[in-house]
């Protein structure tokens, strides 16, 4: 009996001399004896290509034009393939996690997402009318009731949100803090004080709490007189001349205790071993 694999052709050199080459995800693979090219069935290859395209579009934030250059297809063809693709979400069993939570706005609606930091997977999401602390609190309670063990929480700065989870270590997202400073002193500051403050802010993820506090205090002692400058405005009242720089500094100082929670927990666990 003739093996059916020898009736196939190599996709690269069109040779008939091919053989079976183990399995890939429970699907038969074939190898060409002439050019050693490995391939699968045509339908399987198409499904894999569409799945890879969806992963690039959804998780790696690739645009239609970038996908068309990568897969050598028209933009309209890529749009049709992505519209027809049916994403099947996998069931995630409860376990110990570091919870990341945030809300994103998509023109017409808001999506509140909860993500596992270690596995980089979305645990759950919810469409909401706006971002509010009550939804965050209720969903964290639901996760705990579903036997999820939340070791720590990372979220953006919202009034009272960082105080609500007293039993769970809660850290402010460093990216949101850097974005706040960028909003006050711009991405390319001109003043020397703003340039130095921007450099200090960029070290949040690369240093420890003590060093960052020391550099921030040094910066304040150096530019204390600059921040205290005032002038009389049209309402005949004294106002600070550099309000945005002051807001950026006091934002860092106010949120300092929530920017290095993970570092504090590491030191706490390290020293408790010896006592």
N, C-alpha and C positions, 0 to 999 in steps of 0.2 A: 504493500500500500504506500502510495507516494505521500510524503508529508505536505500538508497544505501550505506550510510556510515557504516552500520553494516556488510556489506559484506567484508569490508577491515580488515586487520590484523595489529596488533601493530608491529612496526619494532623492538621493543626491547624485548618484552616477547611473541610475536606471539599470543596474545589474540584476540578474536573476539569481545570482549566487548569494543567498542570504540564509541565515539560520536563526533559530530561536535563541534569545538571550535573556533568560531569567524573567522575573516579573517586576513591575513597577506599580505600586499601589494596586496590587491584585489584577493588573492588566499585563497581557503578554507584550514583551518587547522583542525586537528583531535587530540583528546585526548583519551588516554587509561584509562578506568575506573579502571583497575587493578593496573597498575604501574604509572599512571599519566604522561606517556610520551607523549609529544606533537610533531607532525610531519606533513609534508605536502605531496603532491603528489610526486612520484618518479622523474618525469621529472623536476619538479620545484626544488627539492633538488639538482639534478645534475647541473642545470643551476646556482643555487646559489653558489655551490661549485666551479665551474669553474670561476665565477665572483670574488669570494673571493680569489681564487688562483691568478687571474690576478692582483687584487689590491695588494696582498702581493708581487708579482713579480715586478710590475711596480712602485708602490708608496712607499712601505716599503723596497725595495731593497733586497728582499730575493733571495738567490741563488737556483739552481735546487736541490742541496743536502738538503738544509734547507726545501724546499717545500716537498720533498719526505719523510722526517722525520715527518713533520706535518700532511700530508694527507695520509700517509701509501701507497704510490704508487711508481712505478718505475720511474726513471728519464726520460726515453724515453717516457713513457706514459704522464708524465707532459709536456714534450716538445710538443707532438702532440696536447694536449688539448690547450696549450697556442697558438700554431700556428693556430688552427682552430677558436679561439675566435675572434669575431668581435666586436671591441670597437666602441660604438656609442657616439660621442661627443655631449654634451648638448649645447643648445644655451644660451649664457650668455648675459643678457641685460646690456647696459651701465649704470654705476653708479659711485659714488665716490670711489676711490681706492688709496692704496699705492702700487706703481708699483715696483716689483722686476724684474730685467732683467740681463741675463747672457747668455753666449754661452758655449756649451759643445762640446767636440770633441769625435766622435765615429769612430776612426780608418780611415774611408774612407770619412766622411763628418762631417760638423759642423752644430749644431742645435742652433739657437738663440731663447730663450724662454722668454716669458713675463708672470709674475705670479702676482695674487692678494694676497697681504700679509694677509689681514684679513680673506678671505675665503679659502686660501690655494689652489686655483684653477688656472690652466694654462689658460690665456686669449687667447693667440695666440702663434704660433711658426713658424719658418721659417728655411729652409735649406739653408745655405750660404757656400761660398767657404772658407771664413776665417772670423775672428772676426775683425770688423772695426767700427769706430765711426759713419760713414755715415749711415749705416744700422740702428743703434740704433736711430739716430736722425730722420730718415725718418719714422720709425715705431712708434715713439712717436707722430709725427705729424699726422699719420693716426689714431691713437687711439683718439686724440683730435678731429679730424674731424668726427669721429664716435660717438661723444658726450660723450666720457669718460671724467670724471673729475678727473684729476691726482693731488692728494693732495701732494704727495711727491714721490721721486724716490730713490731707493737703487740699487747701481751698484758697480762693481769692479773698481779698479783704472786703468784708461787708460788716456794717455795724451790728454788733452783738453776735455775729456768727462764730467768731473765734472764741467767744466766752461760753457758748451754749454747751459744748461737748466737754464738760469738766472732767469726766472719767476717762476720756480718750485724748492722748496727746495730739494736739492740732497745730499744724504749721501753716503759715501763710506761704502761698506759692511765690517763689523767688522771681519767676517770670513776670507776674503781675506787679510786684514791687518795682522791678526795673522799668516796666512800662509806665508806671506812675511817675517815676523820676524823669523819664524821657518826655512825658507830656508836659512837665513843668519847665525843664531846661533845654528842650529840643534834642534832636538826634546829633546835631553838629553845633555845640555851643561855641560862643566866641569869647566870652569872659573867662579869665583865668580861673576864677573860683568855680564856675560851672564845669569847666574842663576837668578840674581836679575831683570834683564831686562825682562826675560821670565815671571817672576811672575807679574811684572807690566803690561805687555801686556795682560795677561790673565784676568785682571780686567777691560778691556774695556767695557764689557757688564754688569758689576756689580757695576759701580760707575758713578759719574758725571764728567763733564768736568774739574771743578776746582780742584777736588781731584787728578784726573789723571795727570793734568798739574803739580801740586805741586810735586807728586812722581817722575815724569819724570825729573823735574829740580833738585830735590834732588839727583837723580841717576847720572845726568850729573856732578853736582858739586863734587860728591864723586869720580867719575872716570874720571875727566877731564884730569889729568896728564897721566892716562893710555891710553886714546884715542889719546893723542898728541905725543906718543912715535914714533920716527922715526929711520931709519937706512939707510946706504948707500948700494945700491944694485950694481949689476954687471955693470949697465949703468952709475955708478958714480953719481947717483942722489939720493936725499933724498925721501924716501917713508914711508908712514905710516905702522906700523907693524900690526895694527888691523883694516884692511879695512872693513871686514864684520860686525864687531861690530859697527863701525862708520856708515855704511850704514843702519843698523837696527835702530840705534838711530835717524838718520836724516830722515828716512822714517816715523817714528812716529811723529817727529816734523813737517815735511812738510805736512802731512795729518791730523794733529790734528784738523784743522778747519772743516774738512769734516767727522770726526768720531762721532761727537755729535750734528749733525744737528737737530735730533728729540728732543734732550734735550733743545737745544736753542729755537726751535719753541714752546716747552711747556712753557718755561719761558716767552717768548714773549707774548703768548696768555694769560698767567696768569696775567701779570702785566698790560696789556692793559685793563683789566676789571675794574681797579681802576682809570683809567684816561680817 
